[in-house]
Amino acid sequence: MENVRKTRKLPEQIADRLREMIIQEGMKTGSKLPAEGELMVRFGVSRSTVREAVKILQTERIVDIRQGQGTFLCAMPGLADDPLGLRFANQEKLSSDLLETRLLIEPSVAALAAVRREESHLAEMKNLLDKMDNAYLHGEDYTPFDYEFHAVIAQCTGNDVLHRLLPTVHESIQAGYQHTKRVEGSYQRASQCHLEMYRAIAERDSERARQAAQRHMIQTMHDSCVEVPGVLLK
């Protein structure tokens, strides 16, 4: 049954083929992988080999093994918890560095999103804006919806690399929230910028989307008491 070439350890070879299967079949976040028995037949290997191969993918954060349910594709396949090694960055200035990074990137992302967005993106963005407002009004943590809102804007671009930079954005939102949640009017200002970004993207107005994203980041940096480099305001 073990008829795969033995140039490398068999589980490693099967892990390679599983990665190829995921890509070729266009599996999406949360997709369930075929059962062990099906994979055994498909690759012509034993159950123990399949299990070891799947564990390799689990270590690489490509799949999530759920006891009694099966194996599912992770939200960000292959992306580590700390892909940029931020735990080892200067923690005293990490928040300001993250916000500055967002100011460099997000206006251009919003501009491109306005060109490439689809109707489904707009519906999702509007839903997330409503969820943010509802969470804020009930005194709940709205940052997961904030993160998803920016995630959808990145998805609008169709650029998978930009989408995979989102952990940096997420870190920034979480850090910024801690600094701004007690600043009076901060949420309202951010909410208005979000709405302006949504409207500009809906109307395919790239320049207005760029400006709205820039205003949003400058406002967030001001509320977080982070200096905005003058050279980035041009």
Buried (B, 14 or more C-beta within 10 A) or exposed (E): EEEBEEEEEBBEBBBBBBBEBBEEEEBEEEEEBBEBEEBBEBBEBEEEBBBBBBBBBBEBBBBBBEEEEBBBBBEBBEBEEEBBEBEEEEEEEBBBBBBBBBBEBBBBBBBBBBBBBEEEBBEBBBBBBEBBBEBBEEEEEBBBBBBBBBBBBBBBBBBEEBBBBBBBBBBBBBBBBEBBBEEEEBBEBBBBBBBBBBBBBBEEBBEBBBBBBBBBBBBBBBBBEBEBEEEBEE
